[in-house]
Amino acid sequence: MRIENENYYSNGVESGPDFMMNVCFDPFNKRMRVDDYRGNICSIENKIRELAGKYAFTKVIVKTRPEHWQTFLSRGYMLEGVFKGYFNGSDAYSMALYFDLERRTSGYWIEEDEILDRVLSLPQKFERPDLPSGYALRLATADDADQLAVLYNDVFQTYPTPMNKPHYIKNVMEEGTLFFLIENSGRIVSAASAEVNASYHNAEMTDCATLPEHRKHGLMRVLIIALEQELLSRRIYCAYSLARSLSFGMNAVFHQLGYSYTGRLTKNCNIFDKFEDMSLWVKNLSDVN
């Protein structure tokens, strides 16, 4: 097991005589995520319950293959979203199991439905807006880690991963995560990343942050389009994002850029100031607009 950050998460492999699975243990978010697996599904599911109890996780997420999601459904899991094209073009079904009623229950679901309705009524706009005078876009490097950490610390009260730590940002860059940033007067005012899965050729659009005083310029659209173009150049076609369901602006960005809404993950992570529901948006970058 390789420890990413002792206060946040660790990635490991769990196995038995008839199964193997890649697991992310995430105590900060009180959850466990199974990102890949093979072997006997019954043995895998029994091991999941054993580990969840051992570490007192209140939520388990399993990215299942199309042929297995109904098996997990029959054992009490809930289908919360579909990552279209996740496994080299094959869909992944996000199945969730809860061990705590408060974690299972969302107090914002109806409000989020109303936000989603408003978002889906917006026209799609695929063109990249021009940056205002004084703003510059570029691919980030490890030398930007200190300033990026300041940006994330200023924007988010809490965040699912330690993006306010420069060494963490450098580590994820080394592991293949791409960051684009926008500067104004020498200061990073907006940034976003694409966390690339090299095995299955997908990427999560994440770490989206803009300082409040710069949010009127459509900077996030510029960043997401730049990341998409970079992913296309690397032959990565499945892009997805988990946006705070209470955020009209971020959900609007993905809808208007052609992402499809494919589910909502209840109290998925500790972000901003509480456990929040996250809306899943997916796009096939090989589709011509």
C-alpha positions in Angstrom: 0.0 0.0 0.0 1.3 3.4 -1.0 0.3 6.3 1.4 -0.6 9.4 -0.5 -1.3 11.5 2.5 -1.8 10.1 6.0 -4.6 12.5 6.8 -6.5 12.0 3.5 -6.2 8.7 1.6 -4.2 5.7 0.7 -4.3 3.4 -2.3 -3.9 -0.3 -1.9 -4.6 -3.8 -3.4 -6.9 -6.2 -1.5 -6.9 -9.9 -2.6 -8.0 -13.4 -1.8 -7.8 -16.8 -3.4 -10.4 -15.9 -5.9 -10.4 -12.1 -6.3 -8.3 -8.9 -6.5 -9.4 -5.3 -6.2 -7.8 -1.8 -6.2 -9.1 0.1 -3.3 -8.9 3.8 -2.2 -9.2 4.2 1.6 -10.4 7.7 2.3 -10.8 8.5 6.0 -11.0 12.2 5.4 -14.2 11.6 3.4 -15.2 8.6 5.6 -15.5 6.4 2.5 -13.9 3.6 0.6 -13.8 3.4 -3.2 -13.2 0.3 -5.4 -11.7 1.5 -8.7 -11.0 -1.8 -10.3 -11.5 -5.5 -9.6 -11.5 -9.0 -11.0 -12.6 -12.4 -9.8 -15.4 -13.7 -7.7 -18.0 -10.9 -7.1 -19.4 -12.5 -4.0 -16.0 -12.7 -2.4 -15.3 -9.1 -3.5 -18.5 -7.8 -1.9 -17.9 -9.7 1.3 -14.4 -8.2 1.6 -15.8 -4.7 0.9 -18.2 -5.1 3.9 -15.4 -6.4 6.1 -13.1 -3.4 5.3 -15.9 -0.9 5.7 -16.7 -2.2 9.1 -13.0 -2.3 10.1 -12.4 1.3 9.2 -15.9 2.7 10.2 -16.5 4.1 6.7 -20.1 5.4 6.2 -20.1 5.0 2.4 -18.6 2.6 -0.2 -18.4 3.3 -3.9 -17.7 0.6 -6.5 -17.1 1.4 -10.1 -18.6 -1.8 -11.6 -18.5 -3.3 -15.1 -21.7 -3.3 -17.1 -22.2 -7.0 -16.5 -21.9 -6.7 -12.7 -23.9 -3.7 -11.6 -27.2 -5.7 -11.1 -25.3 -8.2 -8.9 -24.3 -5.3 -6.6 -27.8 -3.9 -6.8 -29.2 -7.3 -5.6 -27.0 -7.0 -2.5 -28.3 -3.6 -1.4 -26.2 -1.2 -3.4 -27.7 1.8 -5.2 -26.9 2.9 -8.7 -25.9 6.6 -8.4 -24.4 7.4 -11.8 -22.9 6.0 -15.0 -19.3 6.9 -16.1 -19.9 6.5 -19.8 -16.8 5.1 -21.7 -14.8 4.9 -18.5 -13.1 1.5 -19.1 -11.5 2.1 -22.5 -14.9 2.9 -24.0 -17.0 0.6 -21.8 -19.3 2.1 -19.2 -18.6 2.0 -15.4 -21.6 2.0 -13.1 -21.2 3.8 -9.8 -22.7 1.6 -7.1 -23.0 2.9 -3.6 -23.5 1.2 -0.2 -24.3 3.3 2.9 -23.7 2.4 6.6 -25.1 5.5 8.1 -28.6 7.1 7.7 -27.3 10.7 7.9 -24.8 10.0 5.2 -27.5 8.4 3.0 -29.9 11.3 3.4 -29.5 14.6 1.5 -31.2 17.7 2.8 -30.6 19.5 -0.5 -32.0 17.1 -3.1 -35.0 19.1 -4.2 -33.0 22.3 -4.3 -30.4 20.5 -6.4 -33.2 19.2 -8.7 -34.3 22.8 -9.3 -30.7 23.9 -10.0 -30.3 21.0 -12.5 -33.5 22.0 -14.3 -32.2 25.5 -14.7 -28.9 24.3 -15.9 -30.4 21.9 -18.5 -32.5 24.7 -19.9 -29.4 26.7 -20.9 -28.2 26.7 -24.5 -25.0 24.8 -25.2 -22.0 27.0 -26.2 -18.9 25.1 -27.4 -16.8 28.0 -28.5 -14.0 29.2 -26.2 -14.4 32.8 -25.0 -11.6 35.2 -25.5 -9.6 36.1 -22.4 -10.0 39.7 -21.2 -7.0 42.0 -21.5 -4.4 41.2 -18.8 -5.3 37.5 -18.4 -3.0 34.7 -19.7 -3.6 31.0 -20.1 -0.9 28.3 -19.8 -0.1 24.8 -18.8 1.1 24.6 -15.2 4.4 23.2 -14.1 5.8 22.1 -10.7 7.1 25.6 -10.2 3.5 26.8 -9.9 2.7 24.4 -7.0 3.1 27.1 -4.3 0.8 29.6 -6.0 -1.7 26.9 -6.8 -1.9 25.8 -3.2 -2.6 29.4 -2.2 -5.4 29.6 -4.7 -7.1 26.4 -3.5 -6.7 27.4 0.1 -8.3 30.8 -0.6 -11.3 29.3 -2.5 -12.2 26.3 -0.4 -12.8 26.1 3.3 -12.4 22.3 3.0 -11.5 20.1 0.1 -11.5 16.3 -0.5 -7.8 16.2 -1.2 -4.9 18.3 0.2 -4.7 20.8 -2.7 -3.5 23.5 -0.2 -0.2 21.6 0.1 2.4 22.4 -2.6 4.1 19.0 -2.2 0.8 17.2 -2.9 0.3 19.2 -6.1 3.8 18.4 -7.2 3.2 14.7 -6.5 0.0 14.5 -8.6 1.7 16.3 -11.4 4.5 13.7 -11.4 1.8 11.0 -11.6 0.3 12.5 -14.7 -2.3 15.1 -13.6 -2.5 18.0 -16.0 -3.1 21.6 -14.7 -4.0 24.6 -16.7 -4.0 28.0 -15.0 -4.9 31.6 -15.8 -2.8 34.5 -14.5 -3.6 38.1 -13.9 -0.9 40.6 -13.0 1.4 37.7 -12.2 -1.1 36.0 -9.8 -2.9 32.7 -10.5 -6.6 33.6 -10.3 -8.1 30.4 -11.8 -7.1 26.8 -12.3 -8.4 23.4 -13.2 -6.9 19.9 -13.7 -7.4 16.7 -15.6 -6.5 13.6 -13.5 -5.5 11.0 -16.2 -6.1 7.3 -15.8 -3.5 5.9 -18.1 -4.8 2.3 -17.9 -8.3 3.0 -19.0 -7.7 6.2 -21.0 -10.1 8.5 -19.1 -9.7 11.8 -17.3 -11.5 13.5 -14.4 -11.9 17.2 -14.8 -11.4 18.5 -11.3 -9.8 21.0 -9.0 -11.8 23.8 -10.5 -11.2 27.1 -8.7 -11.5 30.8 -9.5 -11.1 33.7 -7.1 -14.4 35.3 -6.5 -13.4 38.7 -7.9 -12.5 37.1 -11.3 -15.6 34.9 -11.8 -17.4 37.2 -14.3 -15.1 36.4 -17.2 -15.9 32.8 -18.0 -12.4 31.7 -17.1 -13.4 28.1 -16.2 -14.8 27.5 -19.7 -11.4 28.6 -21.1 -9.6 26.2 -18.8 -11.9 23.2 -19.4 -11.6 23.6 -23.2 -7.8 23.9 -22.9 -7.7 20.6 -20.9 -10.0 18.9 -23.4 -7.7 19.9 -26.3 -4.7 18.6 -24.4 -6.4 15.3 -23.7 -7.4 14.9 -27.3 -3.8 15.3 -28.3 -3.0 12.4 -26.0 -5.8 10.2 -27.4 -7.9 10.3 -24.3 -11.6 10.6 -25.2 -13.5 9.9 -21.9 -13.7 13.0 -19.8 -15.9 13.4 -16.7 -16.4 15.6 -13.8 -18.0 15.6 -10.4 -19.4 19.1 -9.7 -21.0 20.3 -6.5 -24.7 19.8 -7.1 -25.5 23.1 -5.3 -23.2 25.0 -7.6 -25.2 26.4 -10.5 -22.1 27.9 -12.1 -20.0 24.8 -12.3 -22.8 22.6 -13.5 -23.7 25.2 -16.1 -20.1 25.1 -17.4 -20.1 21.4 -18.1 -23.7 21.3 -19.5 -22.9 24.2 -21.9 -19.7 22.5 -23.1 -21.6 19.4 -24.1 -21.2 17.1 -21.1 -24.2 14.8 -20.2 -25.6 14.6 -16.7 -25.5 10.9 -15.7 -26.2 10.9 -12.0 -25.8 12.4 -8.6 -23.7 10.9 -5.8 -25.2 11.5 -2.3 -22.9 13.2 0.2 -20.0 12.0 -1.8 -17.2 14.1 -0.3 -16.3 16.8 2.3 -16.0 19.9 0.2 -16.4 23.6 0.8 -17.9 23.4 4.3 -19.8 20.0 4.5 -20.5 16.7 2.9 -22.0 17.5 -0.4 -23.9 15.7 -3.2 -21.9 15.7 -6.4 -23.4 15.7 -10.0 -21.7 13.5 -12.5 -21.1 14.9 -16.0 -19.5 12.9 -18.8 -18.3 13.7 -22.3 -17.0 11.7 -25.3 -14.3 14.0 -26.5 -14.1 12.2 -29.9 -17.6 13.4 -30.8 -17.4 16.3 -33.2 -19.5 19.2 -32.0 
